[in-house]
Amino acid sequence: MLEKGVQAFQSGDAEQARHYLLEARASGLESNALTYNLGVVNYRLARYDAAAREFRALLDTSHRDLARYNLGLIALATDNLTDARDIFLALSMESGNEKIRGLSARQLERLSDTPPAGEPEAGRYPVGLVMVGAGYDSNVDQLPDNAASGLGESYSDVMFSLGSGSASTGNHWIWNGLGYHQRFPGNLESNLSLLEGDLGWQTRVAATDLQATMFTRHWWLDTGLVESYYGVQGLIRQQGCGPLDHCYARLELAAVSGGSGYPEYDGGQYDLEVGGYQHQWGGRLGVELRLGLADRDNIRDPDYAASVSPFRQGLELSWRKALAERLALTLKGAYRHSDYDEDYQWQTSAGPVSEQRQDDRWSGGILVDWQLAPDWFVSSELSYESNESSLDGYDYDRYNLWVGVGKTF
């Protein structure tokens, strides 16, 4: 009956094809091919709910990306442009199938010619993530560019995020919240906590997505507040940038308030990041360039003086490849150079010593992601970094091993 259904569809009789395919299922046949063909036939007959059920049944199979693409077509057919853009944008960036990436990119181009102002917002819904992990850090010291303690310790961590799902390209409000806590049972003073939230607006001009957001971030070490950020961020993002398949630029301006024990962190922080990716060597090759400028009051003490306002320049490269339908490998490498604007000064037995600090930090990592189910996954990471400083006592080597389990909703 499956063969008869396919033949009937090819001859143009979609209703008869549906009859044969349902008869094949009633006889006990269950296969991905039958499910897919039923989805296609129902789509042709404008039975969109039935077609969507068939394609969703394939999301946990090797045909996942093809099923997602067809769900995007259903979203288009039912005038749910927001969900359609979400699906096609994700596939154009992440699919391991070159043909599906190309088809999705073309759908995005067609959608870019559709005025988004009248889009219904009913398709918008919160998206979230909960992740619990454990690992080992060979150097627990959390102070920036300073690992004098060299203390190694196992840890556990938990992360929660909830947002508006800002991957779509229409006009809409965007909001996101994130919480993170890292606990070192043998060194509670190094426990790290982070809370972050932002609210903004996203729009589309021609083929370019624009975002403007207000944000706040707060860091704690153990129970002591270290830094609070209050700022604004602008983002420009578009498909097709010369040799790159996708590119973006992000500018962030923030006022920083240090906690009661960290008054030297008061001041401003200004960061620029540009990047993009292209599909290369069977995977996705990404590049990020970062410039960061801090404007803080330097530490001045009779026996010690130090700059806490480095000008930082960084480069990060990454390459992500799907090894199997549910298994992906990511390789990362990064370099960061930090220039501090004034000399460090300290007393020695021979008198005061003064020297300007410059740091070079190299890092690399291997990440493996395994999709257990459509909303469950396992991630693992092995990373290493080495800091070389012009000042004695600030050089360090550090590695980190981490495994986590996450659920999306």
C-alpha positions as CSV (number, residue, x, y, z in Angstrom):
1,M,0.0,0.0,0.0
2,L,2.9,2.4,0.6
3,E,4.1,1.9,-3.0
4,K,0.5,2.5,-4.3
5,G,0.3,5.7,-2.2
6,V,3.5,7.0,-3.6
7,Q,2.4,6.2,-7.2
8,A,-1.0,7.8,-6.6
9,F,0.7,11.0,-5.3
10,Q,3.1,11.1,-8.3
11,S,0.2,10.8,-10.6
12,G,-1.4,13.8,-9.0
13,D,-4.2,12.1,-6.9
14,A,-3.3,13.2,-3.4
15,E,-6.6,12.1,-1.9
16,Q,-6.2,8.6,-3.2
17,A,-2.6,8.6,-2.0
18,R,-3.7,9.5,1.5
19,H,-6.3,6.7,1.4
20,Y,-3.5,4.1,0.5
21,L,-1.1,5.4,3.1
22,L,-3.6,5.3,5.9
23,E,-4.6,1.8,4.8
24,A,-0.9,0.8,5.0
25,R,-0.7,2.2,8.6
26,A,-3.9,0.4,9.5
27,S,-2.4,-2.9,8.3
28,G,0.4,-2.4,10.9
29,L,3.1,-0.8,8.8
30,E,5.1,1.8,10.7
31,S,8.2,3.5,9.1
32,N,9.8,6.9,8.7
33,A,9.0,6.8,5.0
34,L,5.3,6.2,5.6
35,T,5.2,9.0,8.2
36,Y,7.0,11.4,5.9
37,N,4.8,10.6,2.9
38,L,1.7,11.1,5.0
39,G,3.0,14.5,6.1
40,V,3.6,15.5,2.5
41,V,0.2,14.3,1.3
42,N,-1.6,16.0,4.1
43,Y,0.3,19.2,3.4
44,R,-0.7,19.0,-0.3
45,L,-4.4,18.6,0.8
46,A,-4.1,21.6,3.1
47,R,-4.6,19.3,6.1
48,Y,-2.0,21.3,8.0
49,D,-2.7,20.0,11.5
50,A,-2.4,16.4,10.3
51,A,0.7,17.2,8.3
52,A,2.4,18.9,11.3
53,R,1.7,15.8,13.5
54,E,3.4,13.6,11.0
55,F,6.5,15.8,10.7
56,R,6.8,16.3,14.5
57,A,6.9,12.5,14.8
58,L,10.2,12.6,12.8
59,L,11.9,15.2,15.0
60,D,13.6,12.4,16.9
61,T,14.9,10.6,13.8
62,S,17.6,11.1,11.3
63,H,15.1,13.1,9.2
64,R,14.9,15.8,11.8
65,D,16.1,18.7,9.7
66,L,13.9,17.7,6.8
67,A,10.9,17.5,9.1
68,R,11.7,20.9,10.6
69,Y,11.9,22.4,7.1
70,N,8.5,21.1,6.3
71,L,7.1,22.5,9.6
72,G,8.5,25.8,8.4
73,L,6.5,25.4,5.2
74,I,3.3,24.7,7.2
75,A,4.0,27.8,9.3
76,L,4.2,29.8,6.0
77,A,1.0,28.2,4.7
78,T,-0.9,29.1,7.9
79,D,0.5,32.7,7.9
80,N,2.6,32.2,11.0
81,L,5.5,34.1,9.7
82,T,7.2,34.5,13.0
83,D,7.5,30.7,13.5
84,A,8.5,30.2,9.9
85,R,11.4,32.7,10.2
86,D,12.5,31.0,13.5
87,I,12.7,27.6,11.8
88,F,14.3,28.7,8.5
89,L,16.9,30.9,10.4
90,A,17.9,28.1,12.7
91,L,18.2,25.6,9.8
92,S,20.2,28.0,7.6
93,M,22.7,28.4,10.4
94,E,22.8,24.9,12.0
95,S,21.7,22.2,9.6
96,G,24.3,19.6,8.6
97,N,22.5,19.1,5.3
98,E,23.8,21.6,2.7
99,K,20.6,21.4,0.5
100,I,18.4,22.1,3.5
101,R,20.6,25.1,4.5
102,G,20.3,26.5,1.0
103,L,16.5,26.0,0.8
104,S,16.1,27.6,4.2
105,A,18.2,30.6,3.2
106,R,16.1,31.1,0.1
107,Q,12.9,31.0,2.2
108,L,14.4,33.7,4.5
109,E,15.2,35.8,1.4
110,R,11.5,35.5,0.3
111,L,10.4,36.4,3.8
112,S,12.6,39.5,3.9
113,D,10.5,40.9,1.1
114,T,7.3,40.5,3.2
115,P,6.5,43.5,5.4
116,P,6.6,42.3,9.0
117,A,4.7,45.1,10.6
118,G,1.4,43.3,10.4
119,E,2.6,40.0,11.7
120,P,0.4,38.4,14.4
121,E,2.2,38.1,17.7
122,A,0.2,35.0,18.8
123,G,3.1,32.9,17.6
124,R,5.5,34.4,20.1
125,Y,6.0,32.3,23.2
126,P,8.6,32.1,26.0
127,V,11.5,29.7,25.5
128,G,13.7,28.5,28.4
129,L,16.6,26.2,29.4
130,V,17.5,24.5,32.6
131,M,21.0,22.9,32.9
132,V,22.7,21.1,35.8
133,G,26.4,20.2,35.6
134,A,29.6,19.2,37.4
135,G,33.3,19.6,36.7
136,Y,36.8,20.2,37.8
137,D,38.7,23.5,37.7
138,S,42.5,23.2,38.1
139,N,42.6,26.9,39.2
140,V,39.7,28.1,41.1
141,D,40.7,31.8,41.5
142,Q,38.0,33.9,39.9
143,L,39.8,37.3,39.8
144,P,40.4,38.5,36.3
145,D,43.8,37.5,34.9
146,N,45.0,36.5,38.3
147,A,45.4,32.9,39.4
148,A,48.0,33.1,42.1
149,S,46.3,30.6,44.3
150,G,46.5,27.8,41.8
151,L,43.9,25.8,43.8
152,G,42.2,22.9,42.0
153,E,38.7,21.9,43.0
154,S,35.7,20.0,41.8
155,Y,32.4,22.0,41.5
156,S,28.8,21.8,40.6
157,D,26.7,24.4,38.7
158,V,23.2,25.2,37.6
159,M,21.9,27.6,35.0
160,F,18.3,28.8,34.2
161,S,17.3,31.0,31.4
162,L,14.0,32.3,30.0
163,G,13.4,34.6,27.1
164,S,11.1,35.7,24.3
165,G,12.9,33.7,21.6
166,S,14.6,36.5,19.7
167,A,15.7,34.4,16.7
168,S,12.7,35.6,14.6
169,T,13.0,38.6,12.4
170,G,9.8,40.6,12.9
171,N,9.0,43.7,14.8
172,H,8.6,42.8,18.5
173,W,9.7,43.2,22.0
174,I,12.5,40.9,23.2
175,W,13.3,40.0,26.8
176,N,15.6,37.6,28.4
177,G,16.7,36.5,31.9
178,L,19.5,34.3,33.1
179,G,20.7,33.0,36.5
180,Y,23.8,31.0,37.1
181,H,25.4,29.5,40.3
182,Q,28.7,27.7,40.6
183,R,29.5,26.0,43.9
184,F,32.9,24.8,45.2
185,P,32.2,22.6,48.2
186,G,35.9,22.8,49.4
187,N,36.3,26.5,48.8
188,L,33.0,28.4,49.4
189,E,34.7,31.8,49.1
190,S,35.1,31.1,45.4
191,N,31.4,30.3,44.8
192,L,30.2,32.4,41.8
193,S,26.7,33.6,41.1
194,L,25.3,35.7,38.2
195,L,21.9,37.3,37.5
196,E,21.2,39.0,34.2
197,G,18.2,40.5,32.5
198,D,17.5,42.6,29.4
199,L,14.6,44.2,27.6
200,G,14.5,45.7,24.1
201,W,13.1,45.9,20.7
202,Q,13.9,44.1,17.4
203,T,13.0,45.2,13.9
204,R,14.0,44.5,10.4
205,V,15.1,47.0,7.7
206,A,15.6,45.5,4.2
207,A,17.6,42.3,4.9
208,T,19.1,43.5,8.2
209,D,17.9,42.7,11.7
210,L,18.4,45.5,14.3
211,Q,18.1,45.2,18.1
212,A,18.3,47.8,20.9
213,T,18.2,46.6,24.5
214,M,18.7,47.7,28.1
215,F,20.4,45.3,30.4
216,T,21.7,44.7,33.9
217,R,24.1,42.1,35.3
218,H,25.2,41.3,38.8
219,W,28.1,39.1,40.0
220,W,28.7,37.7,43.5
221,L,31.6,35.8,45.0
222,D,30.3,33.7,47.8
223,T,27.7,36.1,49.3
224,G,29.5,39.3,48.5
225,L,28.5,41.5,45.5
226,V,31.5,42.2,43.2
227,E,30.1,44.1,40.2
228,S,26.8,45.4,38.9
229,Y,26.4,46.5,35.3
230,Y,23.7,48.8,34.0
231,G,23.8,49.5,30.3
232,V,22.5,49.5,26.7
233,Q,23.4,47.3,23.8
234,G,22.9,47.6,20.0
235,L,23.0,44.7,17.6
236,I,23.1,44.5,13.8
237,R,22.7,41.1,12.1
238,Q,22.2,39.9,8.6
239,Q,22.6,37.0,6.2
240,G,25.3,37.1,3.5
241,C,28.2,39.4,4.2
242,G,30.8,39.0,1.4
243,P,32.5,35.7,2.0
244,L,30.4,35.0,5.2
245,D,27.0,33.4,5.3
246,H,26.0,35.4,8.4
247,C,27.6,38.4,10.2
248,Y,26.8,40.7,13.1
249,A,28.1,43.6,15.2
250,R,27.3,44.3,18.8
251,L,28.2,47.5,20.8
252,E,27.7,47.5,24.6
253,L,28.0,50.5,26.9
254,A,27.7,50.1,30.7
255,A,28.1,51.9,33.9
256,V,29.7,49.6,36.5
257,S,29.3,49.7,40.3
258,G,31.6,47.6,42.4
259,G,30.5,46.0,45.7
260,S,31.4,47.3,49.1
261,G,34.7,45.4,49.0
262,Y,35.5,46.3,45.4
263,P,35.2,50.1,45.0
264,E,38.0,50.2,42.4
265,Y,35.6,48.5,40.0
266,D,33.4,51.6,39.8
267,G,33.4,53.2,36.4
268,G,32.5,52.4,32.8
269,Q,32.9,49.4,30.5
270,Y,32.6,49.7,26.7
271,D,32.8,46.6,24.5
272,L,32.6,46.1,20.7
273,E,32.2,42.7,19.1
274,V,32.0,41.8,15.4
275,G,31.8,38.3,14.0
276,G,30.2,35.9,11.6
277,Y,30.3,32.4,10.2
278,Q,30.4,30.4,7.0
279,H,30.0,26.8,6.2
280,Q,33.5,25.3,5.7
281,W,35.1,21.9,5.8
282,G,31.8,20.1,6.3
283,G,30.9,22.3,9.3
284,R,30.3,25.8,10.5
285,L,33.4,28.0,10.9
286,G,32.9,31.1,13.1
287,V,35.0,34.1,13.9
288,E,34.7,36.8,16.6
289,L,36.7,39.9,17.1
290,R,36.4,41.8,20.4
291,L,37.6,45.2,21.7
292,G,37.0,46.1,25.3
293,L,37.8,49.4,27.2
294,A,37.4,49.8,30.9
295,D,37.3,53.3,32.6
296,R,37.9,52.6,36.3
297,D,39.7,54.4,39.1
298,N,43.1,52.9,39.6
299,I,44.2,51.5,43.0
300,R,46.5,53.9,44.9
301,D,48.0,52.9,48.2
302,P,51.3,54.0,49.8
303,D,52.7,50.5,49.3
304,Y,50.8,49.4,46.2
305,A,49.3,50.9,43.0
306,A,47.6,49.1,40.1
307,S,45.6,49.8,37.0
308,V,42.2,48.0,36.8
309,S,41.3,49.6,33.4
310,P,42.8,47.3,30.7
311,F,42.2,47.8,27.0
312,R,41.6,44.3,25.7
313,Q,41.7,43.0,22.1
314,G,40.6,39.4,21.4
315,L,40.0,36.9,18.6
316,E,38.1,33.7,18.8
317,L,37.7,31.0,16.2
318,S,35.3,28.0,16.3
319,W,34.3,25.1,14.1
320,R,31.2,23.1,14.7
321,K,30.3,19.9,12.9
322,A,27.6,17.3,13.2
323,L,29.2,13.9,13.7
324,A,25.9,12.1,13.6
325,E,22.2,13.1,13.6
326,R,22.2,13.8,17.4
327,L,25.9,14.3,18.0
328,A,27.9,17.5,17.3
329,L,31.6,18.5,17.9
330,T,32.8,22.0,18.4
331,L,36.5,23.1,18.5
332,K,37.4,26.5,19.8
333,G,40.5,28.6,20.1
334,A,41.0,32.2,21.3
335,Y,43.6,34.8,22.0
336,R,43.3,37.9,24.2
337,H,45.7,40.8,24.8
338,S,45.3,43.2,27.7
339,D,47.1,46.5,28.1
340,Y,46.8,48.3,31.4
341,D,46.9,52.1,31.3
342,E,49.1,52.8,34.3
343,D,52.0,51.1,36.1
344,Y,51.8,48.6,38.9
345,Q,53.9,49.7,41.8
346,W,54.9,47.9,45.0
347,Q,57.5,48.0,47.7
348,T,60.5,45.7,47.8
349,S,63.6,45.5,50.1
350,A,65.4,47.6,47.6
351,G,62.7,50.2,47.4
352,P,59.6,50.8,45.2
353,V,59.3,48.9,41.9
354,S,57.0,50.1,39.1
355,E,56.1,48.3,35.9
356,Q,53.3,48.5,33.3
357,R,51.3,45.2,33.0
358,Q,50.5,43.5,29.8
359,D,48.9,40.1,29.5
360,D,48.5,37.5,26.7
361,R,46.0,34.8,27.2
362,W,45.6,31.7,24.9
363,S,42.8,29.3,25.3
364,G,41.2,26.3,23.5
365,G,38.5,23.9,24.0
366,I,36.7,20.8,22.7
367,L,32.9,20.6,23.2
368,V,30.6,17.6,22.5
369,D,26.8,17.9,22.4
370,W,24.5,14.9,22.4
371,Q,20.8,15.4,21.7
372,L,19.0,12.7,23.8
373,A,15.5,13.8,22.7
374,P,14.0,17.0,21.1
375,D,14.1,18.8,24.5
376,W,16.9,16.9,26.4
377,F,20.6,17.1,25.7
378,V,24.0,16.3,27.3
379,S,27.0,18.7,26.8
380,S,30.6,18.2,27.8
381,E,33.7,20.5,27.5
382,L,37.4,20.2,28.0
383,S,39.2,23.5,27.9
384,Y,42.6,24.9,28.6
385,E,44.0,28.4,29.0
386,S,47.5,29.9,29.6
387,N,48.1,33.4,30.7
388,E,51.5,35.1,30.2
389,S,52.0,38.4,32.0
390,S,54.7,41.0,32.1
391,L,54.4,40.9,35.9
392,D,55.6,38.1,38.0
393,G,52.9,36.2,39.8
394,Y,50.2,36.6,37.1
395,D,51.3,33.8,34.8
396,Y,49.1,30.7,35.1
397,D,48.0,27.5,33.3
398,R,44.4,26.3,33.8
399,Y,42.2,23.5,32.5
400,N,38.6,22.8,33.1
401,L,36.5,19.6,32.6
402,W,32.7,19.8,32.7
403,V,29.7,17.7,31.9
404,G,26.1,18.9,32.1
405,V,22.5,17.8,31.3
406,G,20.0,20.3,30.0
407,K,16.3,20.5,29.1
408,T,14.7,23.1,26.9
409,F,11.1,24.2,27.1
